[in-house]
Structure formats: structure tokens, C-alpha cells
């Protein structure tokens, strides 16, 4: 499965979290590898449990999932949340939103934003 660049949507938050937690860039890469194995339609393995990976939206040719990125030095309730889009027909995995507990964000707002971003991104890719 292809991976869209993190620079697409959530680079600034990734940089901010990396400043506070120096292991986060490596943790983020490892999380994406796990997501790729779990969500790849060609060879689906299921290394992630339902508490770590939550399905949020399905339809219109894409899916949106929420994932907790395990980060050294943080308790599970503090792990950064990553919203990813999957387009199985295009064999594509896209990071959409990234945030962490200390930023006092709204899950509902980020979920809505992630779905809107993926819908727009998918329409643009499908049109080309």
C-alpha cells in the first residue's frame, strides 16, 4: 500500500510533538508500518486490536480510522491520536489529522475534519 507524505496534512503537529517527545518520529514510522500491515487489502494481517484502531467512516470509496500512536514516556491515555484515510481501490494510506492529549482538542471536530479532508482528497485523486 502506498503512503502519502505526512507533509500533506499534519506536518506541523508532528514537528510539535517531536519537540516534546524525541522518540515520536520513530514511533510514528512504526505506527504507520503497523497500519500498513493491518489495512492493506492485498495481504491483510490483523496485528492491531479494536481498542487501538477504531473505524470511523466507510463509504464513497474510502475509509477513515483513528489510531493511538504508542509513544515512549507517555501513558496510554496520553498517546497521540492519528486519523488516517484508506483508499483500497487506489492502494493508498493518508495521514489526515494528528493531535495529542495536552493540546485540548475535540475528538468530534478532528473526526469531522478528517472525513472532509479524505473525501476532498479522494475526489481530487479520482478525478485525475
Phi, psi and omega in degrees: 000133178287152178240125176286149181298142177294339179295343182303308188231325192234030183295320184293321179290321177302316179295319180296315180293321180297329177295321183277329184226100189296338179275354187299318179303318178291321178297321179296316179297318179296321178298318180294325176297315177299315179298320179299316178294321184285322188260355181293122183288337183288319181220074185290118169249156182238071181282351185249138178277167183293342178280336181268332183234118186243126179279125184251324187210140177218128178149166177060022177090002179217166177231155174234133181234153173245135185225141176265120181273109180298125183232129180300139178089356179242148174282159182307324179290345181259353182301139177300145178258138180235127175259125181237148175253143179233129175241091184302321181295329180263358181054055189226138176237123188235123172286126186253313182220151178212131177201166179225164187311317184294346182273359176053054181266167176257121178304316183296319179295316181290325177297313179298316179297319180297317180295317179296317179297316182292322178298314179295316180298316181295318178300316179297317179292320181292329181289332182272000000 
